[in-house]
């Protein structure tokens, strides 16, 4: 079984620590630009998912965030803003984060 591309080391990462800083910055900027166009081929599917999610929340469903680590922190920050930004009541949102949500500056489960 092969490793998904999202979990593989980027081809330009090899020797990154030995490259000039401006070259590293250019590689990072190019990667960000490429990532920003990634959703373009799936806009219909993204909109269908968003519509389905909105219909579910309007009825009896809830929006669940499942995440871990720093992405979990970003997801939880996003989730707590939904009420103010989109009028999605907090009772319609659940956050599930591996190890639990942190209550200090340390992630739950850190040793």
C-alpha positions, 0 to 999 in steps of 0.5 A, spaced: 500 500 500 502 506 498 503 512 502 497 518 500 501 524 496 499 528 502 503 524 507 509 524 503 515 528 503 515 534 498 520 533 492 523 539 494 524 538 501 530 534 500 536 538 502 531 544 504 536 546 510 542 547 505 538 552 500 539 559 500 533 562 504 530 566 498 530 559 495 526 556 501 521 562 501 520 562 493 519 554 494 514 555 500 510 561 496 510 557 490 507 551 494 502 556 497 500 558 490 499 551 487 495 549 493 490 555 492 488 553 486 487 545 488 479 546 489 478 549 482 476 542 480 471 540 485 467 546 486 461 543 484 462 537 489 464 542 494 458 546 493 453 540 494 457 538 500 456 545 503 448 545 501 447 538 504 451 540 510 446 546 511 440 542 510 442 538 515 444 543 520 437 546 519 433 540 520 435 536 526 443 535 525 449 537 528 456 540 525 461 535 527 469 537 527 473 532 528 481 533 528 487 533 532 493 537 533 494 544 531 489 543 525 484 541 531 485 548 534 484 551 528 478 547 527 475 549 534 477 556 533 472 556 526 467 552 530 466 557 536 465 563 531 460 560 527 454 562 531 456 570 530 458 569 523 453 564 520 448 564 526 449 557 527 447 556 534 453 553 538 448 547 540 448 545 533 456 544 533 460 539 536 468 539 537 471 532 537 479 533 538 484 527 539 486 528 547 481 533 548 481 540 547 486 544 551 485 548 557 492 550 558 498 552 553 499 545 552 496 540 548 492 534 552 496 528 552 503 531 551 508 528 555 
